[in-house]
Amino acid sequence: MNYHQATDFLFPLHRFGMKPGLERVFRLLDRLGSPQEHECLVVHIAGTNGKGTVASAVASMFQAAGKRTGLYTSPHLISFRERIRVDGQMIPGDDVASLVSLMKEGIEQEQATFFEATTALAFEYFRRQQVEVMVLETGMGGRLDATNVTRPRYVVIPSISRDHTRWLGDTIQGIAAEKAAVIKPGTEVYTAVEDSEALGPIMKRTDETGAVLHQLCDEVSIELEGHSLGSLQFTLTTPGRVYHSLVAPLTGLFHISNLALAVLVAEHAGLTDTEIREGLRLMRRTGYRARLEVISRDPCTIVLDVSHNAAGIERSIDALLEVCGSTGNRCVVLGLADDKDATGIAGHLARFADEVLTVNLPVERSMDAERLAEACRSHGIAASGRTSVCEALDEARGKAGPGGIVLVTGSFYLAGEVVRIDMPGGSP
């Protein structure tokens, strides 16, 4: 089996959809000799928005400290290999092939989902690579997520808001309880959640397990020093240190709370000021992309963003308004999955966009582009559907013009299509 045969086997597993329960992934892991029990420091990140930022920052800091670090995130933009990294390097295609070949019979017998199979593969790869630190991002929820099979030293919950309500329920309290279930006995828990409805289940879970809860608002103070498109600079004061003039290659003040959570974890784990500072500065080496990422500045600025729910897009729009002011034409290329709150998202875009071009995503559960355009028009935005992402992007460039901004947002799948257009010939 080669790499392409391996991914051709894995991707159709999406047909099994999402099947709540940990039984299948545990049986897959048992066949491999329980690689999730590999002795290392585990950082488990759950929550609605901010998981990827925290995961990449934490992994980069441990890399800077010389720790062999495994990072598991999802979804990917272009290549399946992006999901599984050791010290920033994607899993080699040959290793994907050999591991899928090893696991194929078990995956078929268990009728494992794509995410379950991928998660088991990641654990086995990390064990073979003898990682010292394992940074895991949940796929969805927490209680029944395939990553919830470890004993983490640290759990980070950056935020709680409504998303994946079909699976997690429609109440903040219920969603928070699902995500808090990754907390285990003896865990150090870090959260930026302050809303009492969301915080209640987290506090309840920490009490039940004897975990230690650290609330960001009680532990740090932050002084902003500067922010622009692609850069943040701030001073962070923690119970143990003052980090003067930290720099991160990110856009948006909302990222600071996520970065502060990562700093608290790293500090508690014994990392030095220099290691933490270097980790933040170089966090893009972990493959961190498409979070208000500037991919072009000529003739207009093109910003790529994977925000895919109302809360995330609200934060992104706030961030762009903070750094871009009111100059230039603004065009948005938007694509959403069919379970997203199109009306709520359009309401946030109305504060920013002069025009929205909507597209169908390259997945079965895409929201229809015309339906999405209608949601935007209901908020007074000029909006219309386009037949392809390439067409929409080219037209958006023209509408924005010199000095203008094109924001591409709404989905990892859409961001991945734009990266493919921008970088033809990339690794699959």
C-alpha positions in Angstrom: 0.0 0.0 0.0 1.3 3.5 -0.9 0.3 6.9 0.5 -2.4 7.6 -2.1 -3.9 4.1 -1.6 -3.9 4.8 2.2 -5.8 8.1 1.9 -8.1 6.5 -0.7 -9.0 4.0 2.0 -9.3 6.6 4.8 -11.3 9.3 3.2 -14.4 7.2 2.3 -14.7 6.4 6.0 -16.5 9.7 6.2 -19.5 7.7 5.0 -19.8 6.3 8.5 -20.4 9.9 9.6 -20.2 10.6 13.3 -21.0 7.7 15.6 -20.8 8.8 19.3 -19.0 6.4 21.6 -15.4 5.5 22.5 -15.8 1.7 22.1 -14.5 1.5 18.5 -11.5 3.7 19.1 -10.5 1.8 22.2 -10.8 -1.5 20.3 -8.6 -0.1 17.5 -6.1 1.1 20.1 -6.1 -2.3 21.8 -5.1 -4.0 18.6 -2.1 -1.6 18.4 -1.1 -2.3 22.0 -2.6 0.8 23.5 -0.3 3.5 22.1 -2.4 6.2 23.8 -0.8 5.1 27.1 2.7 5.9 25.8 4.4 7.7 28.7 4.6 11.4 27.9 3.2 14.7 29.0 -0.3 15.2 27.4 -2.0 18.5 26.7 -5.6 18.1 25.7 -7.4 21.1 24.2 -11.2 21.2 24.0 -13.7 24.1 23.4 -15.4 25.9 20.6 -13.1 28.5 19.1 -9.3 29.0 19.8 -8.3 25.3 20.0 -6.0 25.4 17.0 -4.3 28.6 18.2 -3.7 27.2 21.7 -2.5 23.8 20.3 0.0 25.4 17.9 1.3 27.8 20.5 1.8 25.1 23.2 3.5 22.7 20.7 5.8 25.5 19.5 6.8 26.3 23.0 7.7 22.7 23.9 9.6 22.5 20.6 11.6 25.6 21.6 12.4 23.8 24.9 13.9 20.9 23.0 11.1 18.5 23.8 10.1 16.0 21.1 6.5 17.1 20.5 3.6 15.5 18.8 0.8 17.7 17.6 -2.6 16.3 16.5 -5.1 18.8 14.9 -8.0 18.8 12.5 -9.2 19.3 9.9 -6.4 19.8 7.3 -6.3 22.4 4.6 -4.6 20.5 1.7 -2.8 17.3 2.9 -4.0 14.7 5.3 -0.4 14.7 6.6 -1.0 18.1 8.2 -3.0 16.6 11.0 -0.2 14.6 12.5 3.2 16.4 13.2 6.3 15.7 15.2 8.4 18.8 15.9 6.5 20.6 13.2 7.2 18.0 10.5 4.2 16.4 8.9 3.9 12.6 9.1 5.7 11.2 6.1 3.5 9.6 3.4 5.3 6.3 3.8 4.4 6.1 7.5 0.8 6.9 6.7 0.8 4.0 4.2 2.5 1.5 6.6 0.2 2.4 9.5 -3.0 2.2 7.5 -1.9 -1.1 6.1 -1.3 -2.3 9.6 -4.7 -1.0 10.9 -6.8 -1.7 7.8 -8.4 -5.0 9.0 -9.3 -3.5 12.4 -10.7 -0.4 10.9 -12.9 -2.5 8.6 -14.0 -4.9 11.3 -14.9 -2.1 13.7 -16.5 0.1 11.0 -14.5 2.9 12.5 -15.2 6.5 11.4 -12.5 8.6 9.6 -11.7 10.5 12.8 -11.5 7.4 14.9 -9.1 5.8 12.5 -7.0 8.9 12.1 -6.8 9.4 15.9 -5.6 5.8 16.5 -3.1 6.2 13.7 -1.8 9.4 15.3 -1.3 7.8 18.7 0.6 4.9 17.1 2.8 7.3 15.2 3.6 9.4 18.2 4.5 6.2 20.2 6.9 5.1 17.4 8.4 8.5 17.4 8.9 8.4 21.1 7.4 11.9 21.7 7.9 13.5 25.1 4.9 15.8 24.7 1.6 15.1 23.0 -0.7 18.0 22.2 -4.2 16.9 21.2 -7.0 19.0 19.8 -10.5 17.5 20.1 -12.4 17.0 16.9 -15.8 17.8 18.3 -17.1 18.0 21.8 -15.0 16.0 24.3 -16.9 13.3 26.2 -17.3 11.0 23.2 -14.5 12.5 21.1 -11.9 9.9 19.9 -9.1 11.9 21.5 -10.7 11.4 25.0 -8.8 8.2 25.7 -5.7 9.6 27.5 -4.8 10.8 30.9 -3.8 14.5 30.2 -1.6 16.5 32.5 -3.1 19.7 31.2 -6.6 20.5 29.8 -7.2 23.8 28.1 -10.7 25.1 27.3 -10.4 28.5 25.5 -14.0 29.2 24.8 -17.6 27.8 24.8 -20.2 28.8 22.3 -22.9 27.2 20.1 -21.6 25.0 17.4 -22.2 21.4 16.2 -25.6 21.7 18.0 -26.9 18.6 16.1 -24.5 16.5 18.1 -23.7 18.5 21.3 -27.1 20.0 22.0 -28.4 23.6 21.8 -27.6 24.8 25.3 -24.4 26.4 26.4 -24.5 24.4 29.6 -24.9 21.1 27.7 -22.1 22.0 25.3 -19.8 23.0 28.1 -20.5 19.7 30.0 -19.6 17.7 26.8 -16.3 19.5 26.4 -15.4 19.5 30.2 -15.6 15.7 30.1 -12.0 15.6 28.9 -10.9 16.7 32.4 -9.5 13.8 34.4 -8.3 13.3 38.0 -5.1 15.2 38.7 -5.4 17.5 35.7 -4.4 21.2 35.7 -7.3 22.9 33.8 -6.9 26.3 32.2 -9.8 28.3 30.7 -10.7 31.7 29.5 -14.4 31.0 29.9 -16.1 33.5 32.2 -19.8 33.2 31.4 -21.5 31.5 34.4 -23.6 29.2 32.2 -20.5 27.8 30.5 -18.2 27.9 33.4 -20.6 26.0 35.7 -20.1 22.6 34.1 -16.4 23.1 34.0 -16.2 23.9 37.7 -18.5 20.9 38.4 -16.2 18.5 36.5 -13.1 19.8 38.2 -14.7 19.3 41.6 -15.8 15.8 40.7 -12.4 14.8 39.5 -10.2 16.6 41.9 -8.6 18.6 39.1 -7.3 22.1 39.6 -9.0 24.9 37.8 -7.1 28.0 36.7 -9.3 30.9 35.3 -7.4 33.2 33.0 -9.1 36.3 34.4 -7.8 35.5 37.9 -4.2 34.6 36.9 -3.0 37.1 34.3 -3.0 40.8 33.4 -2.4 41.9 29.8 -1.0 45.1 28.4 -1.4 45.6 24.7 1.7 47.2 23.1 0.8 47.0 19.4 -1.2 45.2 16.8 -1.4 45.2 13.0 -2.4 42.8 10.2 -0.1 39.8 11.0 1.4 40.9 14.3 0.6 41.2 18.0 2.8 42.6 20.7 1.8 42.6 24.4 3.2 42.2 27.9 1.8 39.4 30.0 1.9 39.2 33.8 1.3 35.8 35.3 1.6 34.6 39.0 5.2 33.6 38.3 6.6 36.1 35.8 6.3 39.2 33.7 6.8 38.6 30.0 7.6 41.9 28.5 6.9 42.6 24.8 5.8 39.1 23.7 5.4 38.9 19.9 3.2 36.6 17.9 2.6 36.5 14.1 -1.2 36.8 14.5 -4.0 39.2 13.7 -6.7 40.0 16.3 -6.8 40.9 20.0 -9.0 37.9 20.7 -5.9 35.7 20.2 -4.2 37.1 23.2 -6.3 35.1 25.7 -5.5 31.9 23.7 -1.8 32.7 23.8 -2.0 33.6 27.5 -3.5 30.1 28.2 -0.6 28.5 26.3 1.9 30.6 28.3 0.3 29.4 31.6 0.6 25.8 30.6 4.2 26.2 29.4 5.2 28.1 32.6 3.6 25.5 34.8 5.5 22.8 32.9 8.7 24.5 33.7 9.6 26.2 30.4 11.8 29.3 30.6 11.0 32.8 29.5 13.2 32.4 26.5 11.6 29.1 25.4 8.1 30.6 25.7 9.0 33.7 23.9 10.7 31.8 21.1 7.7 29.4 20.8 5.3 32.3 20.3 7.5 34.0 17.7 7.8 30.8 15.7 4.4 29.2 16.1 3.7 29.1 12.4 6.3 26.4 12.1 3.7 24.0 13.6 1.7 24.4 10.4 -0.6 27.0 11.9 -2.4 28.7 9.0 -5.5 30.5 7.9 -6.4 32.3 11.0 -6.7 35.8 9.6 -3.6 35.0 7.6 -2.5 37.5 4.9 -1.7 35.5 1.8 -1.3 38.4 -0.6 -0.8 42.2 -0.4 -0.7 43.1 -4.1 -2.8 44.6 -5.6 -5.2 44.1 -2.7 -4.8 42.4 0.7 -6.2 38.8 0.8 -7.0 37.5 4.2 -7.6 33.8 4.7 -9.7 32.7 7.8 -11.1 29.4 8.9 -13.7 30.8 11.3 -16.8 28.8 10.7 -19.4 29.8 13.3 -21.1 33.0 14.3 -18.8 33.6 17.4 -15.7 33.0 15.4 -16.6 35.2 12.5 -17.7 38.0 14.9 -14.2 37.9 16.4 -12.6 37.9 13.0 -14.6 40.9 11.8 -13.8 42.8 15.1 -10.1 42.1 14.5 -10.2 43.3 10.9 -12.0 46.5 11.8 -9.5 47.2 14.6 -6.5 47.0 12.3 -7.8 48.1 8.9 -10.0 51.0 9.8 -12.4 52.2 7.1 -10.1 52.5 4.1 -10.5 50.6 0.8 -13.2 48.4 -0.7 -14.0 45.1 1.2 -15.2 42.0 -0.5 -15.9 38.7 1.3 -15.8 35.2 -0.3 -18.0 33.0 1.9 -18.8 29.3 2.1 -20.5 27.5 4.9 -21.5 24.0 5.9 -25.2 23.4 5.9 -25.6 23.2 9.7 -24.2 26.7 10.3 -26.1 29.9 11.4 -26.0 31.7 8.1 -28.2 34.6 9.3 -26.1 35.2 12.4 -22.9 35.0 10.4 -24.3 37.4 7.8 -25.2 39.9 10.5 -21.6 40.1 11.6 -20.4 40.4 8.0 -22.7 43.3 7.5 -20.4 45.4 9.7 -17.5 44.9 7.3 -18.4 43.8 3.8 -19.3 46.0 0.8 -20.1 42.8 -1.1 -20.2 39.1 -0.4 -19.6 36.4 -3.1 -20.9 33.0 -1.9 -19.7 29.6 -3.0 -20.6 26.0 -2.6 -18.0 24.0 -0.5 -16.4 21.0 -2.1 -18.2 18.7 0.3 -21.6 17.0 0.4 -22.9 19.0 3.4 -22.3 22.4 1.9 -24.8 25.1 2.3 -26.2 26.2 -1.1 -24.5 29.3 -2.3 -27.7 31.0 -3.3 -29.3 30.3 0.1 -26.3 31.8 1.7 -26.4 34.9 -0.5 -30.0 35.4 0.4 -29.1 35.3 4.1 -26.5 38.0 3.4 -29.0 40.1 1.4 -31.5 40.0 4.3 -28.9 42.0 6.2 -28.6 44.6 3.5 -25.4 43.3 1.9 -24.9 43.1 -1.8 -24.5 39.3 -2.3 -24.6 36.7 -5.0 -23.5 33.2 -5.6 -20.6 32.0 -7.8 -20.1 28.7 -9.5 -16.5 28.1 -8.3 -14.1 29.3 -5.6 -11.6 30.3 -8.3 -14.1 32.5 -10.1 -15.2 34.1 -6.8 -11.6 34.8 -5.7 -10.7 36.4 -9.1 -13.8 38.6 -9.0 -13.3 39.6 -5.4 -9.8 40.8 -6.2 -11.2 43.0 -8.9 -14.0 44.4 -6.7 -11.6 45.1 -3.8 -9.0 46.8 -6.1 -5.8 48.4 -5.0 -5.7 49.1 -1.3 -8.8 47.0 -0.7 -9.3 43.8 1.3 -10.7 40.4 0.3 -11.7 38.2 3.3 -12.1 34.5 2.5 -13.9 32.8 5.4 -16.5 30.3 6.6 -14.8 26.9 6.4 -11.5 24.9 6.5 -12.6 23.4 3.1 -12.9 26.8 1.5 -9.5 27.9 2.9 -8.0 24.7 1.6 -9.3 25.4 -1.9 -7.9 28.9 -1.8 -4.5 27.6 -0.7 -4.6 25.1 -3.6 -5.3 28.0 -6.0 -2.6 30.1 -4.5 0.0 27.3 -4.4 -0.7 24.9 -7.3 1.2 21.6 -7.1 1.1 21.4 -3.3 1.4 18.0 -1.6 -1.9 16.1 -1.4 
